[in-house]
Amino acid sequence: MSIGIIVPIVEVRVCFFSPEFVTLNKTDSMNDLTLKYNLLDSSSKKEVIDFIHFLLEKKAKSNKPESADYKKRILNVSVWSESDIVQITRNQQKLNQWKAQEW
């Protein structure tokens, strides 16, 4: 047995909400969403909140610069000459030859 709640909808219509009949329309207001949210059990409410967090994280990630654009900008940070690379390679070889003191 499902219990319906009478909720006025746009255009002075009345809609009975039961667990089998809850739909969201593009015209739903925040009040409509709140009423529908309150019909959910606690685990479903948590799922809705988790989904909202997921959407917000997705939106934040979409605002990050594209990787190609980022690569172009990062390449302009520093430029190493051939002599710099030779010096780094020499130091790397010396570091690899270094023996740590044994205890």
N, C-alpha and C positions, 0 to 999 in steps of 0.2 A: 504494500500500500504506500503510495507516495503522497506526500502532503504538498499541495500547491500554495504558493504565496502570490497574492495578487499585487502586481506592480504596474503602475501606469506607465505606458510607453508613449513615445511621440505620436501625435495625431489622436490623442485621447483614446487610445486603444488599451485594452487590458490583456495581459499575457500571464498565463499560469506557468510558473517555473517548477519543474521537477528535475531530479537528476538526469532524466532521459532527455529533457528539452531545455537546454540552455545554449543559446547561440549569441554570438557577438556580431553586431552589424557595424558598418562604417559610421553610423550616426549615433552609436552608443556614447553616452556622456560618462564622465568620471563617476557620477552618482550611480549610473547603471552598472558600471564595472564593479563598483564597491558592493552593490547589492548582490551581484552574481558571485563575487569573491567570498562574501559572507555565507553563501550557500555551501561552500566547499568544506570538506573535512580538513583537519590540521595537516595531514601529509600532502594533500592537494594544494593547500595554501603555500606550503614550503616549496613545492614544485613550481608554482607560479612565481614566487620570489626568486628562486634560483634561475628561472628562465629570464626574468627581468635583468638580473645581474649578468647573465650570459649576453643578452642583447646590448647592454651598456659596455661590456668589455669588447664586444665585437665592434661597436661604434668607435670606441677609443683606439682600437687597433687600426681601423680604416683611416683614422686621422694621421697616422704615422706616415712619414715620407716613404715613397716607393723605393725599393732596393736599388734600382738603377740610378735614381736621383741621388740616393745616399752614397752610392759608390763614386759617382762623379764628384760629389762634394768632399768625400774623404780623401780622394786622390789629390786634391789640391792642398791638403794639410801640410804635407812635407814631401820633398823630392830629394832622394839620395843620389849622389854621384857615384861613378864607378869606383873612385878612390875610397869613398865611405864604405862601400860594399866589400872591397878588398880588406880594409881594416877590420871590419866585423868578422869576416871569414877567418882572418889570422887569429883574432882573439878567440873565436870559437874553437879553432884547432888547439890553441894553448890551453884553453879551459878543459878540453877533452883529454889532454895529456896530464893534467894536474891530478895528483894522487892525494886522496884525503888521508889524514893521519889515522892509523889504526890504533885502537885502544887495547 
